[in-house]
Amino acid sequence: MVYRGTRHKRLSFSFLTEILLRPKKGRQASTYRLAGRASRFSVFRWGLGAAAIVLIVRLCYLQVFQHGLYEALAPGQHEIFARLSPERGDILLKDRFEEKYYPVATNQELTLIYSDNRRLTDPSAAAAALAPVIGRDAAEIEKLLG
């Protein structure tokens, strides 16, 4: 960079300092003032910093002070799936001659019971315990478990 007719190389920590700073008019070359771009950059930097501070303060407010509110709202979000499990309806076909409906697909509630035979040590005791619950004979259940 050339200042007041003399060649002067200024070492700086930042390459932006060389570009954005200029000497003041009527002063020595070592005295600088911010150029227009530097002041815009500074305003942008301060604005970005202020936005980050506002965001951090807002997040702290929500997490620390509003914790109870969001803790109370959370179960409603988790339990919504339990309330939104509707039963499917039957699919019926209508006979065109008799005006009667016949079911094609219906719902059945079934229960699944299984056993891990590798971990089952006494099949006869397990069959005796399951017989009253299932409503079958203990010998039949033991045969299935065996």
Secondary structure, DSSP 8 states (H G I E B T S, - for coil): -EETTEE-----S-HHHHHHEEE-TTS-TT-EEE-HHHHHHHHHHHHHHHHHHHHHHHHHIIIIISHHHHHHHHHHHHHHHHHT------EEEE-TTT--EEEEE-----------TTT-S-HHHHHHHHHHHHTS-HHHHHHHH-
